[in-house]
C-alpha cells in the first residue's frame, strides 16, 4: 500500500511538472510579449528592453523556464541593483495590471471559491445521491418517473439562466435573500449563509441532477447482480440488503466523478462567481482574461490543474478503501 501511494505521488510530481512547462510555454512563449503588455500602448523600445531584462525574458528559453520553476519552489528575484525585487515562494509573478503578487491575489480570493465549492458539493451530494438512491429502489414508480424527468430538465438549464432567475425571484421580487456578497463567516454567520445560498443552489442543481441519474443507474445495476439475489435468498431484509450489500458498489463510481467535479470547482466557478459578483478565483480569472493579464491566467490554470491532480490521487486512495479488489491489486 505504501509503495502504491509513493508511486501515485511520484506521478503527481511528474504531471505537475509537465503542466508547469506546458503552461509557461503557452503564456510566455506563444502569447504576446509580456514586456509590451506591461509597458502599455505609449512605450519606447528602450523601455520594453528594460522590462524584458528585469523579467529575465532576454535569457535563453531553458534558463527562463528554470527560473520560473525555481521561483515556484524557492522564490526568485526580478531586476538587479536598486530595482531588485524578491518574489518569495511560491512565486507566480506579478499582475500586469495591478503589480500585485499573483500568489497573494490567489490567497485573497481562494476562500470565496472554496466556500462556494464546499457548500454546493454538500447540497448536490445530499440531494442527488438521495434522490437517485430512492429512484433506483422504486424503479418504475411515479416517484422514479417524476424525479428523473425533473433531473433531466434541471441538467438542461444553463447556470447563468438559473442564476439570473433566482436573483430576480429571491432578491428583487420576493426580497427573501440579500444579493450575494463575500461576507466572512465570523462577521455574521446568518448573513454569510444567506449570501452564499443562491450560488450554492445554482452550482448544485446541475450536479445534483447528474448524480441522481448516475446513482439511480448504479443502484438498478447493483440490485440485479447475482450476489444480491443470494442475499435475498438468505432471508435478509430489504433495508439490510440495501445498506450492507448495495450501497458500496453502487456509490463507488460516484466517488470518481465527485473527486473531479469538486477539484475543478476549487479552481474557481467562473460563471457563477461572475454572475453573482463574488470575488473568487473564477471571477479573478474572468477579469484577467478580459485584460490579458497573463501571470494571473497562468496562476489560475496551474491552481486548477493542481486541484484536479490531487483530487485524482485522493479518489484513487478512496477506491482502495471502498473496493477490496483495488486494494488487493495495490498491495
WOTA-V642590 format. One record per pair of residues at least 24 apart in sequence whose ideal C-beta (glycine too) atoms are under 8 Angstrom apart, sorted by sequence separation. I is the first residue (numbers start at 1). GAP is how many residues later the second one is. D is the distance in whole Angstrom. If there is no record, write none. Layout:
i = <I I>
gap = <GAP GAP>
d = <D D>
This chain:
i = <33 54 222 225 54 54 171 219 222 170 222 28 54 221 167 218 219 29 166 218 268 218 267 163 166 215 218 268 28 163 166 215 218 267 268 267 266 267 162 163 214 215 24 28 162 214 264 267 24 266 267 159 162 211 214 264 21 24 159 263 264 263 266 211 159 210 211 263 264 20 21 157 260 263 20 157 262 263 154 155 260 17 20 154 259 260 259 154 155 207 154 155 259 260 259 151 152 38 151 155 37 150 151 256 259 255 151 152 34 151 203 255 256 148 255 147 148 203 252 255 148 203 112 199 202 252 252 144 199 202 199 202 248 119 123 127 131 135 139 199 123 198 120 124 128 132 136 199 116 119 120 124 128 132 135 136 115 119 123 124 127 128 131 132 135 136 139 128 129 132 133 136 137 116 120 121 124 128 129 132 133 136 116 120 124 128 131 132 135 136 123 127 117 121 125 129 132 133 137 116 120 124 128 132 136 180 181 182 179 180 181 182 179 180 182 137 163 167 163 167 160 164 159 163 159 163 133 136 160 159 133 129 129 125 121 121 121 121 117 120 117 116 117 120 113 114 117 113 116 113 113 113 116 116 113 112 116 116 112 112 113 112 113 112 113 109 110 109 110 109 109 106 109 106 105 97 105 95 102 106 110 97 102 105 106 96 96 97 103 96 102 106 95 96 96 95 96 94 95 93 92 93 92 93 92 92 37 37 32 34 31 28 27 27 27 28 27 26 24 27 23 23 23 19 20 23 19 19 19 16 16 19 16 15 12 12 12 9 8 8 8 5 4 1 1 4 4 1 1>
gap = <24 24 24 24 25 26 27 27 27 28 28 29 29 29 31 31 31 32 32 32 32 33 33 35 35 35 35 35 36 36 36 36 36 36 36 37 38 38 39 39 39 39 40 40 40 40 40 40 41 41 41 43 43 43 43 43 44 44 44 44 44 45 45 46 47 47 47 47 47 48 48 48 48 48 49 49 49 49 51 51 51 52 52 52 52 52 53 54 54 54 55 55 55 55 56 57 57 58 58 58 59 59 59 59 59 60 61 61 62 62 62 63 63 64 64 65 65 66 67 67 68 69 70 70 70 70 71 72 73 73 74 74 74 77 77 77 77 77 77 77 78 78 79 79 79 79 79 79 80 80 80 80 80 80 80 80 81 81 81 81 81 81 81 81 81 81 81 82 82 82 82 82 82 83 83 83 83 83 83 83 83 83 84 84 84 84 84 84 84 84 85 85 86 86 86 86 86 86 86 87 87 87 87 87 87 96 96 96 97 97 97 97 98 98 98 105 108 108 109 109 111 111 112 112 113 113 114 114 115 116 117 122 125 133 137 140 141 144 145 145 148 149 149 149 152 152 152 153 153 154 155 156 156 157 160 161 162 164 166 167 167 168 168 169 169 170 170 171 171 172 174 175 175 178 179 191 191 193 193 193 193 194 194 194 194 195 196 196 196 197 197 197 198 198 199 200 200 201 201 202 203 205 206 206 207 210 255 257 260 260 263 266 267 268 270 270 271 272 274 274 275 278 279 282 282 282 283 286 287 289 290 290 293 294 297 298 301 304 305 308 309 312 316 319 326 326 327 329 330>
d = <8 6 5 8 4 8 8 6 5 6 4 8 7 8 7 8 5 7 5 4 6 7 7 7 7 7 6 8 7 8 7 7 7 5 7 3 8 8 8 5 7 6 8 8 5 6 7 5 6 4 7 5 6 6 7 7 7 5 7 4 6 5 8 8 6 8 8 7 8 7 8 7 7 3 6 7 7 8 5 6 6 8 7 7 4 7 7 7 4 6 4 6 6 7 4 8 7 5 4 8 5 8 8 5 8 6 5 8 7 5 7 5 8 8 7 7 7 6 7 7 7 6 5 7 5 5 6 7 5 8 7 8 6 6 5 7 7 7 8 5 7 7 7 8 7 6 7 6 7 8 5 4 4 4 8 4 6 4 4 8 4 7 4 7 4 8 6 7 6 7 6 7 7 5 4 8 4 3 8 3 8 3 7 5 4 4 8 4 8 5 7 7 8 8 7 5 8 6 8 7 7 6 7 7 7 4 8 6 8 7 8 6 8 6 8 7 8 8 6 8 5 7 5 4 6 6 8 7 5 8 8 7 7 7 7 8 5 7 6 7 4 7 5 8 7 6 7 6 6 7 5 7 7 7 7 7 7 6 5 6 4 4 4 8 6 6 8 5 6 5 7 7 5 8 6 8 7 8 5 6 8 5 6 8 8 8 8 5 7 5 5 6 6 7 7 6 8 6 6 4 6 8 7 7 4 7 6 7 7 6 6 7 5 8 7 8 4 8 7 8 5 5 6 8 7 8 7 4 8 7 6 8 6 5 5 7 6 7 5 6 8 7 7 7 8 4 7 6 6>
